[in-house]
Amino acid sequence: MTTALDLATKLGDEIEQFPLGQCSPSDDPDLQYAYSTGFRDIARRFVGAVKRIGDPDLADLVPSLDLDVAPYIAHAHDFRSELYVVIDALREASKDPNYGDVVASNSAFLNADLLVSLKTVPKDKFDVSKLVKMCEELNDAYARGNYITAVLLLRAVMNHVPPIFDVKSFKEVVAQSGRSLKSVLGRLEDEARPIADLHTHMTIRKSEHVPTKNQIEPYKAAFELLIAEVVGKLEVDENA
């Protein structure tokens, strides 16, 4: 994360210092093209570095940016004004000495210790390697702000684990759980699944709204409890 943060900060400085003011809309189109594309290349590297930091809040500022900057200097100026919002947020966040720890905590959809526990459960009855991979990719997608991928992986895990609980569907997993756990896991079935279904089944429209962090973040706790139940069930089966 530190390398990506350092690179993003450096590129943010380059964006601010880029001499767009030396070219105007009345200048030769070739000159405008040279300045605009040079600026665009730096901007694309900056956006990539910001995503690699793994801060979902910063990543949320990036999807609305159109990286296909038109070869006109006026468009480059407009694009830089949008990037200033990201640069300001980056600098504000990076001043916090605990920023790295905060990012590591906030960017993980599934707690790192719980993921380690899942990796070490006995594999006599069920091979959890695919489940582990799903959870790792879910964490990565969430950290990078790829929320369509994240919510679809969340649903995939729900579809994957029922045999561990000796049932065929996640709805049955919820139904056989105790009262307190049922209310928590029920949120995954009744709320998170429809969100994933919506983004999977809805056909393209004239105007679209991409999923945001707010649509998936409320289910972190329920998902962690689900994985904790998976770990506990596999450990109990091993000792039975």
N, C-alpha and C positions, 0 to 999 in steps of 0.2 A: 504494500500500500504506500509506503514512504516513497519509493521510486516513482510511482504514478503521481503522487501528490507533488513531489518536487518538479517533475516534468510539466504537470499541468500549471503549476505556479510560474515556471519559467516561460512557458508558451503564452500564458496570460499576459506576462510583461511584454512579450514580443508583439502580441495583438495590440496592446495599448500604444506601443512605440512605432508600430508600422506606419510608414510615411504616406498614408492615403491622402493627406492634405497636399501633397506635391502633384496630384493629378486631379483635374476637374472634369465635369461633364462636357465641357467644350473642347477638351483635348482630343487628339487623334484616337480613333477607336482601338488601334493596335496598342497604344500606350495604356489606355483604360483596361484593355484585356490583360496586359502584363501585370499591372498593379492588382487587378481584381483576382486573377488566378493565383498570384503569389500570396495574397492575403488569405484566399480560400484554403490553400494547402496548409498554412499554419493553423487556421481555424479547425480544419478537420482533425489534425493531430491533437489539438487541444481538447476537442470533444471526446476523442478516443481515450485520452489520458484521464479525463474526468470520469468516464464510465468505469475505467479500471480501478479507480480509487475504491469503489464498492460502497459509496454512500448513497442510499436510496433517495435521500432528500435532494442531493445534487443531481443525481440521475434524472429526477423528475423535471428538472429545468431544461434538460437537453432534447427530449423527443420533439418538441415543437419547433426546433430550429431546422431550417431548410438549408442543407449543406451544399445544394446545387446553386451556388451564387452566380447570378447572371453576370456576363462579362462587361458590366458597366460600373463605373466608379460609384455612382449614387447607390446602387444596390449593396456594394461593399460597405459603404458608410452605414446603411440601415442594418446590415448584418452585424457590424461591430457593436452598434448600440444594443442589440439583443444579447450579444456575448458579454457585455459589461455586467449584466444581471448575474450571470453565472460566475464571472470573475470576482465580483464583490462577495457573493456567497462563499466562494472558495476561500478567499482571504480571511473572511470573518471566521469561518470554521477552523481554518488551519492555525489560528492564533491560540486556540484552546490546547494546552499541553496534553490533555487527555483525549484529543481528537481520535487518535489511532484506536484506542480502546473502545471509544464510543462507537466508531464505525464498525469495528469487529463485532460488537454486540448487536447494533441495530441492523446490520446488513445480513445477518444470518436469520433465515426463516426458521430453521431448526437449530437449537442450541448445540454447540460444538461437542460438549461432553456427552450429550445424548446420542449424537451421531457416532461417537467413538464406542459407546455402549452397544449400539446396534451392530457395529462392525465386528464386535467380539462375541456376539451371542452364539450358542451352539448351533451347528448346521446339520445335525443328524436328521432332523425331520423336514426342515425347509431351508433352502438355499436363499439367503437374503442378499446375495451380491447385486441382483438387479434393483432391489429395494434401496440398498445403500446408494447405488448409482443415481437412482431417481432423486433421492434426498440431496445428494451432492449437487446435482444439476439444478434442483429447485433452489438451493441456497445461492448458487452462482447466478441464476436468472434473476432472483429477487434483488441481489446486491447490485446487479447491472441495470436495474430498472426495466427488465424484459418481462413485464407483468402478464402478457398473454401466455408466454412460455411457462411462467411460474404457476398460474392458475390451472393450466392444463396438466402440469405435472402433479399438482395437488390432487386433482381428480384421478389421475392415473394411479397414484398411491392408494387412494380410497378403493379403487377397483382391484388392486393387486393383493391386498392383505386379508380379505375375508377368510380364505382357507386356514390361516393361522388360528382363527377363532372357531374353526369347525363349522363354518357357514359358507354360503355361496355368494352373498351380496353384502354390501356395506350397510344397507338398510337393516339387515338381520344382525349385523354387528351392533348397531345402535339399539335395536329392540331387546337384545339379551343383556345389555349392560345394566349396571345398577342405576338407581334413580339419578344420583348426582352426575355420574359419568354420562348417562344417556342424554341429559340436557346439554352437555358440552359437545359430545360427538354428534348430536343431532344438528348442531349448527353447521357442521361440515356437509351433512346430507341435505339439509333443507335450505341452506343459504349459499355455501361455497360451490356446491355442485351446480345449481342453476346459473351461477355467474359464469362458470366454465362452459356450460352448455350454451349459454347465450353467445359467448364469443366464438364458439365452434360452429354453431348452426345458423346464425344470422347471416343472410346473404348481403352482398355489398349494397350500399345506399349512396345517395347523392352526398350526404354529409355523415361523417363517422366520428365517434368519440372513442379513443383508445382507452383501455383499462388503466387505472392509476394505482398507486400504492395503497390508497385508501380502500380500494375494493378488495384487496387480498390481506392486508395487514391484520384486520380483526380476527383472522382465523389462525394466527400463529400459535396461540395458547392451546386451542383445540387440537391442532396438528401435533404439537409436542406431546400432549397427553395421549394421543393415539399411538405415537411411536413408543412412548413409555409403556403403554399397554402391550404393544407388540413384543418389546424386549422382555417384559415381565412374563408374558405367556410362554415365550420360547424358553426362558430360564426355568420356569416351573415344569414344563414338559420334559426338560432334560433331567430334572431331579426326581421326576415321578417314577 
